[in-house]
């Protein structure tokens, strides 16, 4: 029987005609070449803007109903999911269980590649079963090639539970189109190094995941304007950011902002509502709860004019 590779026809495995002689080029020329190829990524991702927007709607609906988000992947795709999930608590003050990452091969595979684990369909299904997903949750499957068996197993397990599924891939021809709720598939073209999907495919995937999670958090009130008002203050850098945010929004000096944050137990949102609404901490927390944890709704104030005035101040002083 003639051997046929199921991978050879995938766009992620194609040979890039622009980089055939890359190993003979000057380093500066390789930098230019890779930069030119990476520029294609932005265009490819932007072509998926409507699907990304739909993905955000799916995620926001789930979050508002108490659902969770699970990112599932193997290799580079899995590691990108882990980065995304790990950044949610410090950036947006979410509990660690709200956005979770599932990596083929587990934690060990994060730092050292474990070849073969991505081929285990059954383990992918088991990984979802262990987390007891429900129809309120959303699974984001991530697979550049679109055929990673671990990911497919996880998606199959989720589908049986009625979980909504978003699939992020760089193979628009995947037959999963009729199986998942939404496919986001930026067409990035052949990699600089054939098959190395940590390059353009990885960059495109990172961009898409950034948009899905960040915009969803914005839509559920995790920012005020473009300020990170749910920031967790676990380091001196983050405490300083909290002071600056409170100072910017309320108009008090940084030292007074620090005192205010102390009284608010380092809850940035509460500190802002306390000052702007002339409230106690308990009153501010109740106000935020009644406003779906949104400062904009709690105060009924538009922050943009104040921010624009602050940004214009240095120019006016020159």
C-alpha positions as CSV (number, residue, x, y, z in Angstrom):
1,X,0.0,0.0,0.0
2,X,1.3,3.4,-1.0
3,X,2.0,5.7,2.0
4,X,0.1,8.9,2.1
5,X,0.7,11.6,4.6
6,X,-2.4,13.3,6.1
7,X,-0.3,16.3,6.9
8,X,1.4,17.0,3.6
9,X,-1.5,18.9,2.0
10,X,-2.0,21.2,5.0
11,X,-1.2,24.9,4.5
12,X,0.7,24.8,7.8
13,X,3.1,22.2,6.3
14,X,3.6,23.9,2.9
15,X,7.0,25.1,1.7
16,X,7.3,28.9,1.4
17,X,8.8,29.9,-2.0
18,X,10.0,33.2,-0.5
19,X,12.4,31.5,1.9
20,X,13.9,28.7,-0.1
21,X,17.5,30.1,0.3
22,X,17.1,31.4,3.8
23,X,20.1,29.5,5.1
24,X,22.4,31.3,2.7
25,X,21.1,34.8,3.4
26,X,22.7,37.6,5.6
27,X,21.2,37.9,9.0
28,X,19.8,41.3,8.4
29,X,18.1,40.1,5.2
30,X,16.6,37.2,7.2
31,X,15.2,39.7,9.6
32,X,13.7,41.7,6.8
33,X,12.2,38.5,5.3
34,X,10.6,37.3,8.5
35,X,9.3,40.8,9.2
36,X,7.7,40.9,5.7
37,X,6.1,37.5,6.4
38,X,4.8,38.6,9.8
39,X,3.1,41.6,8.2
40,X,0.8,39.1,6.5
41,X,-0.4,37.9,9.9
42,X,-2.1,41.1,10.7
43,X,-4.0,41.1,7.5
44,X,-5.0,37.5,7.9
45,X,-6.3,38.1,11.4
46,X,-8.2,41.2,10.4
47,X,-10.1,39.2,7.7
48,X,-11.5,37.2,10.6
49,X,-12.8,40.2,12.4
50,X,-16.5,39.3,12.1
51,X,-15.9,35.8,13.4
52,X,-13.8,37.1,16.2
53,X,-16.6,39.5,17.1
54,X,-19.0,36.6,17.1
55,X,-16.6,34.6,19.3
56,X,-16.6,37.5,21.8
57,X,-20.4,37.5,21.9
58,X,-20.4,33.8,22.7
59,X,-17.9,34.3,25.5
60,X,-19.6,37.3,27.0
61,X,-23.0,35.4,27.0
62,X,-21.3,32.5,28.8
63,X,-19.6,34.7,31.4
64,X,-22.7,36.6,32.2
65,X,-24.5,33.3,32.9
66,X,-21.7,32.1,35.2
67,X,-20.0,30.0,32.6
68,X,-16.3,29.2,32.4
69,X,-13.8,29.3,29.5
70,X,-11.5,26.4,28.7
71,X,-8.6,26.8,26.2
72,X,-7.4,23.4,24.8
73,X,-4.3,22.8,22.8
74,X,-1.1,20.9,22.3
75,X,2.5,22.1,21.8
76,X,2.7,25.8,20.8
77,X,-1.1,26.0,20.7
78,X,-1.4,24.6,24.2
79,X,1.3,27.0,25.6
80,X,-0.5,30.0,24.1
81,X,-3.6,28.9,25.9
82,X,-1.7,28.6,29.1
83,X,-0.3,32.2,28.8
84,X,-3.8,33.5,28.1
85,X,-5.4,31.8,31.1
86,X,-2.5,32.7,33.4
87,X,-2.8,36.4,32.6
88,X,-6.5,36.7,33.4
89,X,-6.4,36.8,37.2
90,X,-3.7,39.5,37.6
91,X,-5.0,41.6,34.7
92,X,-8.7,41.4,35.3
93,X,-9.1,40.1,38.8
94,X,-10.8,36.9,37.7
95,X,-10.7,33.7,39.8
96,X,-8.3,31.1,38.4
97,X,-11.2,28.8,37.6
98,X,-12.9,31.2,35.3
99,X,-10.4,30.9,32.4
100,X,-8.5,27.6,32.4
101,X,-6.0,26.0,30.0
102,X,-5.8,22.3,29.1
103,X,-2.4,21.2,27.7
104,X,-1.8,17.9,26.1
105,X,0.8,16.2,28.3
106,X,0.0,18.3,31.3
107,X,2.3,20.7,33.1
108,X,5.4,18.8,32.2
109,X,4.7,19.5,28.5
110,X,4.7,23.3,29.1
111,X,8.5,23.4,29.5
112,X,9.6,20.3,27.6
113,X,8.0,19.0,24.4
114,X,6.3,15.6,24.9
115,X,5.9,14.2,21.4
116,X,3.0,11.9,20.9
117,X,0.7,13.3,23.6
118,X,-1.1,15.4,21.0
119,X,-2.2,12.2,19.2
120,X,-4.3,10.9,22.1
121,X,-7.9,11.5,21.3
122,X,-9.2,9.7,24.4
123,X,-7.0,11.7,26.8
124,X,-8.4,14.9,25.3
125,X,-11.9,13.7,26.0
126,X,-11.0,12.6,29.5
127,X,-9.4,16.0,30.3
128,X,-12.7,17.7,29.6
129,X,-14.7,15.1,31.6
130,X,-12.5,15.7,34.6
131,X,-13.4,19.4,34.6
132,X,-17.1,18.6,34.5
133,X,-17.9,21.1,31.8
134,X,-21.5,22.1,31.3
135,X,-23.6,23.8,28.7
136,X,-22.9,27.2,30.4
137,X,-19.2,26.9,29.5
138,X,-17.2,27.6,26.4
139,X,-14.3,25.5,25.0
140,X,-11.8,27.2,22.7
141,X,-10.0,24.5,20.8
142,X,-6.6,25.7,19.4
143,X,-4.9,23.7,16.7
144,X,-2.9,25.4,13.9
145,X,-3.2,22.3,11.7
146,X,-6.8,21.7,12.6
147,X,-6.2,17.9,13.1
148,X,-4.7,17.6,16.5
149,X,-6.4,14.5,18.0
150,X,-6.1,15.6,21.6
151,X,-7.9,18.8,20.8
152,X,-10.5,16.9,18.8
153,X,-11.1,14.6,21.7
154,X,-11.7,17.5,24.0
155,X,-14.1,19.1,21.7
156,X,-16.0,15.9,21.3
157,X,-16.2,15.5,25.1
158,X,-17.5,19.1,25.3
159,X,-20.0,18.7,22.6
160,X,-21.6,15.7,24.4
161,X,-22.2,18.0,27.4
162,X,-23.8,20.7,25.2
163,X,-20.8,23.1,25.7
164,X,-20.4,25.8,23.0
165,X,-17.2,25.4,21.0
166,X,-15.0,27.9,19.3
167,X,-12.2,26.5,17.2
168,X,-9.1,28.6,16.4
169,X,-6.9,27.2,13.5
170,X,-4.9,28.2,10.5
171,X,-6.5,25.6,8.3
172,X,-9.8,27.0,7.0
173,X,-10.5,23.8,5.2
174,X,-10.9,21.7,8.3
175,X,-14.0,19.5,8.2
176,X,-14.9,20.6,11.8
177,X,-16.8,23.4,10.2
178,X,-20.0,21.5,10.6
179,X,-19.2,20.3,14.1
180,X,-18.3,23.4,16.2
181,X,-20.2,26.6,16.8
182,X,-17.6,28.9,15.3
183,X,-14.3,28.6,13.5
184,X,-11.8,31.4,13.4
185,X,-9.2,30.6,10.8
186,X,-6.7,33.3,9.7
187,X,-4.9,32.2,6.5
188,X,-1.3,33.1,7.2
189,X,0.4,31.1,4.4
190,X,3.4,28.9,4.6
191,X,5.8,29.4,7.5
192,X,9.3,30.8,7.0
193,X,10.5,27.4,8.2
194,X,8.2,24.8,6.7
195,X,5.9,23.4,9.4
196,X,7.2,25.6,12.2
197,X,3.8,26.8,13.4
198,X,5.3,28.6,16.4
199,X,6.0,31.4,13.8
200,X,3.2,33.0,11.8
201,X,0.5,30.6,12.9
202,X,1.6,31.1,16.5
203,X,1.5,34.8,16.2
204,X,-1.9,34.8,14.5
205,X,-3.2,32.5,17.2
206,X,-1.9,34.7,20.0
207,X,-3.5,37.7,18.4
208,X,-6.9,36.0,18.1
209,X,-6.8,34.7,21.7
210,X,-5.8,38.1,22.9
211,X,-8.8,39.7,21.2
212,X,-11.3,37.0,22.4
213,X,-10.3,37.2,26.0
214,X,-9.5,41.0,26.3
215,X,-12.6,42.2,24.5
216,X,-14.8,39.8,26.5
217,X,-13.3,41.2,29.7
218,X,-13.9,44.7,28.5
219,X,-17.6,43.9,27.8
220,X,-18.2,42.5,31.3
221,X,-16.9,45.7,32.9
222,X,-13.3,44.7,33.7
223,X,-12.0,48.1,32.4
224,X,-13.1,51.7,32.8
225,X,-12.2,53.4,29.6
226,X,-8.9,51.7,28.8
227,X,-7.8,51.5,32.4
228,X,-7.2,48.2,34.2
229,X,-9.5,48.8,37.1
230,X,-9.7,45.2,38.2
231,X,-5.9,44.9,38.4
232,X,-4.6,42.7,41.3
233,X,-2.0,44.4,43.4
234,X,0.3,41.5,44.2
235,X,3.6,43.4,43.4
236,X,5.0,46.9,43.9
237,X,4.6,47.5,40.2
238,X,0.9,46.6,40.3
239,X,0.4,48.6,43.5
240,X,1.9,51.6,41.7
241,X,-0.4,51.1,38.7
242,X,-3.4,51.0,41.1
243,X,-2.3,54.3,42.7
244,X,-1.9,55.9,39.3
245,X,-5.3,54.6,38.1
246,X,-7.1,55.9,41.2
247,X,-5.3,59.2,40.9
248,X,-6.2,59.6,37.2
249,X,-9.9,58.8,37.7
250,X,-10.5,60.7,40.9
251,X,-8.1,63.6,40.6
252,X,-6.4,63.0,44.0
253,X,-2.6,63.0,44.2
254,X,-0.8,59.6,44.3
255,X,-0.3,59.7,48.1
256,X,-3.9,60.3,48.7
257,X,-4.7,57.6,46.2
258,X,-2.6,55.2,48.2
259,X,-4.5,56.1,51.4
260,X,-7.8,55.6,49.6
261,X,-6.7,52.2,48.3
262,X,-5.7,51.2,51.8
263,X,-9.2,52.0,53.0
264,X,-10.7,50.1,50.1
265,X,-8.5,47.1,50.8
266,X,-6.7,47.6,47.5
267,X,-9.9,47.2,45.5
268,X,-9.3,49.8,42.7
269,X,-13.0,49.9,41.6
270,X,-14.2,50.3,45.2
271,X,-11.7,53.1,45.8
272,X,-12.8,55.0,42.8
273,X,-16.5,54.7,43.6
274,X,-15.8,55.6,47.2
275,X,-14.2,58.9,46.2
276,X,-16.4,59.8,43.2
277,X,-19.6,58.9,45.0
278,X,-18.6,60.0,48.4
279,X,-19.3,56.6,49.9
280,X,-18.0,54.2,52.5
281,X,-16.4,50.9,51.3
282,X,-19.5,49.0,52.1
283,X,-21.7,51.4,50.2
284,X,-19.3,51.4,47.2
285,X,-19.3,47.6,47.1
286,X,-23.1,47.5,47.1
287,X,-23.2,50.1,44.4
288,X,-20.9,48.1,42.2
289,X,-22.8,44.9,42.8
290,X,-26.1,46.6,41.7
291,X,-24.3,47.9,38.6
292,X,-23.0,44.5,37.5
293,X,-19.5,45.5,38.8
294,X,-19.2,48.3,36.2
295,X,-17.8,51.6,37.4
296,X,-19.3,53.3,34.4
297,X,-22.8,52.1,35.4
298,X,-22.2,52.7,39.1
299,X,-21.1,56.4,38.6
300,X,-22.9,57.2,35.4
301,X,-19.8,59.1,34.3
302,X,-17.9,59.0,31.0
303,X,-14.1,58.9,31.6
304,X,-13.0,59.7,28.1
305,X,-13.1,63.5,28.4
306,X,-11.0,63.4,31.5
307,X,-8.4,61.1,29.9
308,X,-8.2,63.2,26.8
309,X,-7.7,66.3,28.9
310,X,-4.8,64.6,30.8
311,X,-3.2,63.4,27.5
312,X,-3.4,66.9,26.1
313,X,-1.9,68.6,29.1
314,X,1.8,67.9,28.3
315,X,1.3,69.3,24.8
316,X,-0.3,72.4,26.1
317,X,2.5,72.9,28.5
318,X,5.2,72.9,25.7
